[in-house]
Amino acid sequence: MRADTSILSADAGIALSTERLTKVWGSFIANSDIDFRLPVGARHALIGPNGAGKTTFINMLTGVLAPTSGRVFIGGEDVTADRQERRVRKGIARTFQINNLFPGLTVLDSVLLAILERKNLAESWFRPLKSHVAEIEEAMDLITDLGLEAQAGVEVKTLAYGKQRLMEIALALASRPRILLLDEPAAGIPAGESSEVFSVIARLPSDVSILFIEHDMDLVRRFSQRITVLVGGKVLTEGAPDEIMADPRVREVYLGESAHG
């Protein structure tokens, strides 16, 4: 008999979990029976070959997609039926492979607008800026934490791509999430800049639980505490970085190496 993982999902110290999460389109199984747990404060990588179902899994966690079956929990609470905005209010935020920014706004104004949205003050956006002193201070603190203070007055569309990815993280953090999901935060960024992005991620508050999709195995090894490997929509294995890198199944299906050499 299968263990009652709904009890496990409610364990103290677990920020996010799933129980037999499955997504099927017709005869195509994108994800199958995924049981997953993200502890509070974790730095957890989700890896796998193209088409493994990683983004589909993230989309079900955030409510972009409804699962065919299975359940999603935030802090032990079943949120499977909750829409995206309700999950955001319960503490989950994400970034995307393709950034979704405000190209014509400055860095400061973009983050300020996201903070006003969180506080249900977005309708007062056109009031004089001096009336939003507390929110401006919060926006500047966040921008500074992410190393963007020098670009505060710069339009987002003029930023280098790596800085735009940091901006996307800033917008996600403006909602004050307890759980941050990052979909290939280093995608399309030169190697030097990708390390900068991940160095910023590593400095995020320890109580923010992070799950990130990443193909650069060096970055995965350096910045994750634990790794889950998806293959064909299923969990192949999970473990500490050194265990995963040494696993011959992972080397064969993900790194393209023979299991024998």
C-alpha positions in Angstrom: 0.0 0.0 0.0 1.3 3.5 -0.9 2.2 5.7 2.0 -0.1 8.7 2.7 2.0 11.4 1.2 -0.6 14.0 2.1 0.6 13.7 5.7 4.2 14.1 4.5 3.2 17.2 2.5 1.9 18.9 5.7 5.2 18.3 7.5 6.6 21.4 9.3 9.5 22.9 7.4 8.3 22.0 3.9 7.6 25.1 1.8 6.2 23.4 -1.3 5.3 19.8 -2.1 3.5 17.7 -4.7 1.7 14.4 -4.5 1.6 12.2 -7.6 1.4 15.3 -9.8 0.6 14.3 -13.4 -0.1 16.2 -16.6 -1.4 14.5 -19.8 -2.3 15.9 -23.2 -4.1 13.2 -25.2 -1.6 10.3 -25.4 1.4 12.5 -24.4 2.4 12.2 -20.7 4.3 15.4 -19.8 4.6 14.6 -16.1 3.8 11.4 -14.3 3.3 10.8 -10.6 5.8 13.4 -9.3 6.2 13.4 -5.5 8.4 16.3 -4.6 9.3 18.3 -1.4 11.0 21.6 -1.2 12.1 22.4 2.4 12.0 25.9 3.8 15.2 27.8 2.8 16.2 25.1 0.2 18.3 25.8 -2.9 17.1 23.0 -5.1 17.8 22.5 -8.8 15.5 20.7 -11.3 17.5 19.3 -14.3 16.9 17.0 -17.2 17.2 16.8 -21.0 15.0 19.0 -23.3 11.4 17.7 -23.2 11.8 16.2 -19.7 8.8 18.1 -18.4 10.6 20.6 -16.2 8.7 23.8 -17.3 5.4 21.9 -17.3 6.1 20.9 -13.7 6.8 24.5 -12.7 3.6 25.6 -14.5 1.6 23.3 -12.4 3.2 24.5 -9.2 2.3 28.1 -10.1 -1.2 27.4 -11.4 -0.5 28.2 -15.0 -1.5 24.7 -15.8 -4.1 22.5 -14.0 -2.8 19.0 -13.3 -4.6 16.0 -14.9 -4.3 14.4 -11.4 -2.3 14.8 -8.2 -2.0 17.7 -5.8 0.1 20.7 -5.0 0.7 22.0 -1.5 2.1 25.3 -0.2 3.2 25.0 3.4 1.0 22.0 3.8 -2.1 23.7 2.4 -3.7 22.1 -0.7 -3.6 24.7 -3.4 -4.3 22.5 -6.4 -7.6 24.3 -7.2 -6.2 27.8 -6.6 -5.6 30.2 -9.4 -2.2 31.8 -10.0 -3.1 35.1 -8.2 -4.1 33.1 -5.0 -0.9 31.2 -5.1 1.1 34.5 -5.3 -0.8 35.7 -2.3 0.2 32.5 -0.5 3.9 33.2 -1.1 4.9 31.8 -4.5 6.6 33.8 -7.3 8.4 32.8 -10.5 10.5 34.0 -13.3 10.4 32.8 -16.9 12.7 31.6 -19.7 11.7 34.8 -21.6 11.7 37.9 -19.5 8.4 39.7 -18.9 9.4 43.2 -18.1 8.3 46.8 -18.4 10.6 47.9 -21.2 9.7 51.6 -21.2 9.9 52.1 -17.4 13.0 52.7 -15.4 14.4 50.0 -13.1 13.1 51.9 -10.0 9.7 52.6 -11.5 9.3 48.9 -12.5 10.1 47.6 -9.0 8.0 50.4 -7.4 5.0 49.4 -9.5 5.4 45.8 -8.5 5.5 46.8 -4.8 2.4 49.0 -5.2 0.6 46.1 -6.8 1.5 43.9 -3.9 0.1 46.5 -1.5 -3.0 47.0 -3.6 -1.9 50.6 -4.3 -1.3 50.3 -8.0 -4.3 52.4 -8.8 -2.5 55.3 -7.1 0.5 54.9 -9.5 0.0 58.4 -11.0 0.1 60.2 -7.7 3.3 62.2 -7.1 6.2 59.9 -6.2 6.7 61.7 -2.9 3.5 60.2 -1.7 5.1 56.7 -2.0 8.1 57.3 0.2 8.0 54.0 2.0 7.5 52.1 -1.2 10.4 53.9 -2.9 12.7 53.1 -0.1 11.7 49.4 -0.3 12.2 49.4 -4.0 15.7 51.0 -3.7 16.6 48.5 -1.0 15.6 45.6 -3.2 17.4 47.1 -6.2 20.6 47.6 -4.1 20.4 44.0 -2.8 20.5 42.8 -6.4 23.3 45.1 -7.5 21.2 47.3 -9.7 21.4 50.6 -7.8 23.6 52.1 -10.6 20.8 51.4 -13.1 17.9 52.7 -10.9 17.1 55.5 -13.4 17.8 53.6 -16.5 15.0 52.3 -18.8 14.7 48.5 -18.6 14.9 48.1 -22.4 18.4 49.5 -22.4 19.8 47.1 -19.8 22.2 44.3 -20.7 20.5 40.9 -20.9 22.1 39.7 -17.6 20.8 42.9 -15.8 17.3 42.2 -17.3 17.3 38.8 -15.7 18.2 40.4 -12.4 15.4 42.8 -12.9 13.0 39.9 -13.4 14.2 38.4 -10.1 13.7 41.9 -8.5 10.1 42.0 -9.8 9.4 38.5 -8.4 10.9 39.4 -5.0 8.8 42.6 -4.9 5.9 40.3 -4.0 7.8 39.1 -0.9 7.6 35.5 -1.8 8.3 32.6 0.5 9.0 30.4 -2.5 10.8 31.5 -5.7 10.8 29.5 -8.9 13.4 30.3 -11.4 13.1 29.0 -15.0 16.6 29.0 -16.5 17.7 32.3 -14.9 21.0 32.2 -16.8 19.5 31.4 -20.2 21.1 33.4 -23.0 23.6 35.2 -20.6 27.4 35.1 -21.2 29.2 32.9 -18.7 30.6 35.8 -16.7 27.2 37.4 -16.3 25.5 34.1 -15.5 27.8 33.7 -12.5 26.8 37.2 -11.4 23.1 36.3 -11.6 23.6 33.2 -9.5 25.8 35.0 -7.0 22.9 37.3 -6.4 20.5 34.4 -6.1 22.9 32.8 -3.5 22.7 35.9 -1.4 18.9 35.9 -1.2 17.3 35.7 2.3 17.8 32.2 3.7 14.1 31.9 4.5 13.2 32.1 0.8 12.9 28.6 -0.7 14.3 28.4 -4.2 13.7 25.9 -7.0 15.5 26.6 -10.2 15.7 25.0 -13.7 19.2 25.2 -15.1 21.2 23.4 -17.9 24.6 24.7 -16.9 25.8 21.8 -14.7 28.7 23.9 -13.2 26.1 26.4 -11.9 23.9 23.6 -10.7 26.8 22.1 -8.8 27.9 25.4 -7.3 24.6 26.8 -6.2 22.2 23.9 -5.4 22.1 21.9 -2.2 19.9 19.2 -3.8 19.0 18.2 -7.3 16.0 16.4 -8.8 16.5 14.8 -12.2 13.5 14.5 -14.6 13.5 12.2 -17.6 10.5 11.6 -19.7 8.3 13.4 -17.3 9.2 11.2 -14.3 11.7 11.6 -11.5 14.8 9.6 -12.3 16.6 10.3 -9.1 17.2 13.0 -6.4 20.1 13.7 -4.2 23.0 16.0 -3.3 25.0 17.4 -6.2 28.0 15.1 -5.9 25.7 12.0 -5.8 23.8 13.2 -8.9 26.9 14.0 -10.9 28.4 10.6 -10.1 25.2 8.7 -11.0 25.8 6.7 -14.3 22.1 7.0 -15.2 22.3 10.8 -15.1 25.6 10.9 -17.0 24.0 8.7 -19.7 20.6 10.4 -20.2 21.5 14.0 -19.3 25.2 14.5 -19.9 25.2 12.2 -23.0 27.9 9.9 -21.7 27.9 6.1 -21.9 27.0 4.4 -18.6 30.3 2.4 -19.1 32.7 5.2 -19.7 
